[in-house]
Amino acid sequence: MATAEPLASQLNHALIEAAARGPLALERELAASEFPRVRPGHALFAWRGAAEGVELLRWIHAGVDRTPFRAVQGSDLWLLELPVEDRGRFEYKLGLHGNGHGAEHWILDPLNPHRAGDPFGENSVCRTFGYQVPDWTRPQGAPAGRIEEIGIRSPAFGEDRRERIYLPAAHDPARPYPVLVVHDGEDYVAYADLAVSLDNLIAAGDVPPLVAVLVQTRDRMRDYTGGRAHARYIATELLPTLDQRLRITANPSERVLLGASLGAVASLSTVLRYRGVYGGLILKSGTFILDPRKLEARPHPVFRRTARFVEALRRTSELQEMRVFVSSGQLEGLADDNRALAAHLQSKGVDVLFRSTWDGHHWHNWRDQLRTALMWVFRGQIT
């Protein structure tokens, strides 16, 4: 087993001493509190087992960031003390090397009970000092809305589409409602607690009772990268069908588009192609490339299409009156681009609120910002 100099911080001193006393003492010390152990500015990770190497794998700055653990001499304990920002979070896995693990084997952290899911599976979650899961993302006894399905004939796509729709508790079909169109909406429900969050926020009076359309495309790369067909569908086919079946507001300021990553590109593209239809935008971690030099590191055609869209946005002399929420995670590769986008929109007279958190390109990051985003676009309030 590889050896390393002992780590002497307050966080890991007790673990190193326990390892020196033997396996039973180490087992008791590991069970004394959950991992990672955090204090202001630091997080301590631990793993036990035979390996030639252990790494912490984080998805930051558009790639996989690898930070090696150190072996504690005379034991099977591996430790990593990592500097972090307080009141933040990030998702990770452990990468194991050698001793039966092959060239590399990725696992969830067995000492950490906190997990977060996405369409590709689960990750372990590090919650740094002071971070708390918002109460409004958990069941609080609020009256529950319901989710129904609606069929929409789409000449833009040449097919019949099915969309799921969130209706607030005590929905009254005789009154018009504000509408929130959520790109990747079913994923928002599955991975970002959208339905229970809306139940709580509506019950608390933070946002008005609203109808949320859970748009879920089969081809994000095609539909969400500034394409005409998707914008036509969202602006001229989806809304009229909703108004006919359910009744929705005619006031553009109460019609909002929400999207994360490529969904943010689709939202902004729709507003630019069909001005005056929607009056609010929530753009989270948008795949907006404002620095052309970044295209060299991102050769995929999807990034070139979004870059062309951003260039067209820059050439637009005037933008419609609207309220926009823009956010990013500081650990994302496009954090600076989203900040620059917010500044550009503001320079064109758009009412913009920008927020940044110490987090990555993850669903729980987008979830945690939902209350502030909705209160801003629907109420004009900042929390």
Secondary structure, 3 states (H helix, E strand, C coil): CCCECCCCCHHHHHHHHHHHHCHHHHHHHHHCCCCCEEECCEEEEEEECCCCEEEEEEEECCEEEEEECEEECCCCEEEEEEECCCCCEEEEEEEEECCCCCCCEEECCCCCCCEEEECCEEEEEEECCCCCCCHHHCCCCCCCCEEEEEEEEECCCCEEEEEEEEECCCCCCCCCECEEEEECHHHHHHHHCHHHHHHHHHHCCCCCCCEEEEECCCCHHHHCCCCHHHHHHHHHHHHHHHHHHCCECCCHHHEEEEEECHHHHHHHHHHHHCCCCCCEEEEECCCCCCCHHHHHHCCCHHHHHHHHHHHHHHHCCCCCCCEEEEEEECCCCCHHHHHHHHHHHHHCCCEEEEEEECCCCCHHHHHHCHHHHHHHHHHCCCC
